[in-house]
Amino acid sequence: MTTTKAYAAQTDHSPLTPWTVERRDPKPHDVQIEILFCGVCHSDLHFARNEWGMTVFPVVPGHEIVGRVTAVGAHVKKFKAGDLAAIGCLVDSCRECDNCKEGLEQYCAQGGVFTYGGMERDGSGPTYGGYSKMILAHEDFVLRISDKLDLAATAPLLCAGITTYSPLRHWKIGPGMKVGILGLGGLGHMGVKFAVSMGAEVTMLSHSPSKEKDAQRLGAHKFVLTSDEAQAKSVTGYFDFILDTVSAQHDYNFYLGMLKTNGTMVCVGVPPAPTPVHSMSLIFGRKSLGGSLIGGLPETQEMLDYCAEHNIVSDIELIRMDEINEAYERMLKGDVRYRFVIDMSSL
């Protein structure tokens, strides 16, 4: 076993504080990574405070991990020491179910092993995430990243990036389509960038007028203030596709009314309570309401390569490790444009 420095929450009401993590010694197919940067996802806060009722403490959050390979197992073929590499939300899966065989490990029938808050498949214990100096995983769950992109700003692509890229690709967003991005936060700002790069006409849907200038800067072609009745009415039956990134409680029916016939709204945000959907919102217009969870390993690599080709990264604010608790409080207030990233050299 190897020990490494980390930050962990010991209980659901305690701040994150320094802790020591024990990592396994590299197995034959393992890649060991020195973590350079780790993005801060809202899921990290949910887990640290056990808001989903599934946290095993102590928990070391972090699943937007970028770093450099320091060691590889004897059978590793994809990486060598010195390579840049990344780890996202998953570090293992069953590899045997239909979903895994199709590269959809996020929907593993036996349950994928998440980068933190999961349990190793060999029964050796819980997984610990990227708020640490070092991590390792099977090479099949390690991703290649380009040195053409800013490494710190690349980190959020491992969750915020793939979470928005995957549904846009699955529903074949492209030229001639009218796309609404609901919510301008860590997910929403990536949704705008991807949808614009794919050639769609992109409209930012927000209840906050202060988001209009940023939406334009990010490339959105239009802005609709959803709290303005006239503006909202102007896009009734307008969109082919709406990507809903909002994690606060909101009325799905209101936005389903903005879809064209055969339009689709896909949820990637997770509100705290169930939201009622009236069947009439779907029946009239043969509309669809769907959901999407991150992406499998092949699609995540595709996304990273796409970002390198199109020079797409996240808008970030770089913080020190000891600023994480303050960052959580700011994140709750929406006071980040648009993703915190931890400089792990500060740990």
N, C-alpha and C positions, 0 to 999 in steps of 0.2 A: 504493500500500500504506500501511497505517496500523499503527503499533506500539502495543502495549498491555502493561501489566504482567501477569505471571502467575506461577504456581508450577508447576514441572515436575520430573519424575524423568528424569534423564539416562541412567541405567542401571537394571538390575533390582535392584541392591544398594545404590543410593545414595538418600539421603533426598530429599524434595521440597525444592527451593530456588528462590529468585527467578529469573525468566527473562523474557525479552522475546519476545512473540509478534508475528508479522506477520499482520495481517488484511487481506483484500482490501478494496478500495474498494467501496462498495455498488453492486450491479448494479440494473437497473431494478425488479426485484421483491424486492429485499432489504430487510429490516428490521434496523436496527442498534440494539443494546440495551446500555445501561449496566447491568452486573450488580450487583444489590444484595445478593442472597443466593444461595448455592449449597449444596445438600445434599451429604452425603458418603455414597456408596453403597459396599457391600462390593465391587462391581465395580471401583470406582476403585482399591482396594488390589490386586485381582487384576491389573489392567493395569499399575499402577506397578511391581509385582514380577514381571511377565511370567509369572504362574502359569498362564495359559492358553496360553502359547507363541505369542502372536500380536501382541505389542506392538511397535510401531515407535517407537524413542526418538529424540529426547526426547518424552515424553508429558505433556500437560496434561489431567488428569482433570476430571470434573465434568459430569453430565448432569441435574441437578435445579436448573434455572436460573430465577431470578425477577429481573426488573429493569424498567427504564423505557426506552421508546423514545426514542432521541436523534436518529435520522435515518431517512428512508425513501427508497427509490428512486422514480423518476418515475412508475412504473406501479403502485405499491402502493395497494390500495384498502381493505384491512382495518385498517390501523393508521395513526396519525399521531404525530408527536413529542409526548411527554408521556404517552402511554398506558402503562399497566402491561402487561407481556407476559411470556411464559415460553417456554422451550425445554426439551424433554425429551431422550429418548435418540436421536432421529433428526433429521437436518438435510436429508435428501434421499432420493429413491428414483427408480426408473426412470419412474414415473407411467404406464407402458404395460401392465404385466402384469395378469392378472385380479385378483390380490390387491390391487395398488395401486388399481385402478379400483373395488374394493369397499371402500376405506378401510382396508385391512389392510397398510399400508406396512411394518409390522414383519416381514412375511413376503414381501417383495418377491422375485420370482423371480430377479432379477438381483443381489439383495443391497442392502439399504438402506444409506445412508451414516450411520454412527453419529456422534454429536456430537463424540466424540474417538476416536482410534485408528482412524478410517476414512480413506478417500481420496476427495477431491472427484471428482465424476463428470466434470468437465472436465479432469482430469489435472493440476490446478494444485498438488496436494500433499496432505499429511495434514490431518485436521481436529484442532482443538485445543479443549478443553472449557472448563468454566465456572469453573475455578480461575483466573480472570482478570478484568480490569476491564471488558472489552467483548467482545461477540460479535455476529455477524450471520448471518442465514439467510434463505432464500426465505420470503416471507410465508405460504406454504402449510404451513410447518413451524414457524410461530410461533403460540402459543396465547394466548387472552385469559384474564385472571385478574381476580377480583373484588377490589375494595378493601374488601369487607366482612370479609375474612379476614386474619389476621395473616400478613404477607408472608413472614417467615422460616419460619414453620411450614407455609406453603403449598409451599415449595420441594420437600420430599420427595415431594409428591404426583406430581411429574413422573416418578418411577420407582417408588418403594415404593407410591404410591397406585394408579397405573394397573396395576401388576403384579398387585395383589390384586383390584382392581375388575373387571378384564376377565374373568377366569374366573368370578367370582361372577355377573356379568351373562350371560355366554355360557351357563352351565348353569342360568340362570333361578332363582337362589336367591330365596326369598320366604317369606311366612308359611306355617306348618305344616311347614316343612322343618327337619330336625335337621342342623346343620353343625358339624363339628369343625375347629378351626384348630390345626394342628400347628406349634408353635414360637412363642415370644413374643419377637420381635426387631423390627427395622425393618419387615419385611414383615408379620409376624404381628400386630403391634398395629394395623396398618391393616386387616388382614383381619377382626379382631374388630369394629372400628368399622363397617366397611361391612356385614358380615353382620347385625349387630344392627340397623342402620338399615334394612335390607331386610326386617326382620320375622321372621327365622329364629330358632330356638332355637340358641344358640351355646355350644359347649363348648370351652374351652381345653385342649389336650393338650400337656403339658409334662413333662419328666423332672426339672424343678427345682421343689421345693416353694415356693421363695421367690417364684415368679411368680404364686402364687394371688391375693394381694391386688391386684396390678396388673391381673390379668385381670378381677377383679370391678370394679375402678375403671373399666376401659375398657368395661364393659358386658356381659362374658360372663356367661351365666346359670349355667354349671356349670364345674367344673375337675376334670380327671382327671390324677392323677399317674401317668404311664405307667410309672414305675419300680416302682410298687406293683402287684403281681400281681393283687390282689383288685380294685383300682380299674380296672385295664385290662380285666379279665375282665367287669366290670359293663357295659361298652359294646361287647361282642361283638355284631355284627350290628345296631348301633344307628343309625349315621349314614346319611343320604341322600347326604352330600357331605363330603369332607375336603379342605381346602386345606393342602397340605404346603409350608411355607415354609422348611424346614430345609436348610441348606447343608452340614452335617456328615454324615459317613457314618451311615446308619441303615437298618433293615430294613423295606423297603416291605411285605413279606408280613405283618408284625406288624400294621400299620395297615390293610391291606386286609381283615383279619379283623374290623375294627370296622364295616365297611360293611354296610348292608342288601342284600338282593337288588336288583339293578339299580343299586346305589350306584356313585359315582364318586369317585376320588381324583385330584386334579390337583396336579402338582409345579410349583412356581415357584422353589424353591431348587435350587442346583446343587452336589451333593456332588462331592468331588474325584476320585472313581473310580466306575466303573460299579457298579450295584447289582443283584444277581441277583433276578429275580422268578419264582417258581414258577407255572407255568400253572394249577395247582390253586387258587391264591389267587384267580384270576379266574374259572375255569370254574364252581366251586361258588358260585353266587349271581349268575352273569352280571354280574360286576363289571367296571368299566372303570378303567384307569390312563391318565391323560392328562397333558399339559403345556401351558403357556401362556407366551407371551413378551410382555411389556409390553402395548401396545395401539396401534392405528393412530391417526392424527391425529383423525378424527371422534370416536372413542370416548374419547380423552384429553380432548378439549374437553368432551364429555358428562360425564366424571368430574369435571372442574374445576367445571362448572356445578352438578352434583349436590352437590359439597362446599360450594359457596356457599349452596345452598338448605338443606342440612342442618347447616351449621356444623361441618364435619368438617375437621380439619387433623391434622398429625402432632405427636406429643410430641417435643420437640427439646431439645438443649443447644446453645446458640449459642457458637461459638468464633471466635478470631482466625485469620487465615490462617497466621500463624507457629506455630500450635499443631497444624497438620495432622499432622505426623509422630507426635506424642504421641497424637493422636486415633486414628490407625491402630493403634497398639499397644493402646490401650484397647478399640478395636473388636474386636480379636482375642480379648481377654479377656471380651468381652460386657459391658464396663463403659460402657454408654451406654443411656439411657432416653429415646427409642428411636432417635433419629437425630441425628447431628451436622449442624449447618448453619453454614457459614462466613459471617460478616459481612464482605462484600467491601470495606466502607469501611476495613477494617484492612489492606488490601493497599496 
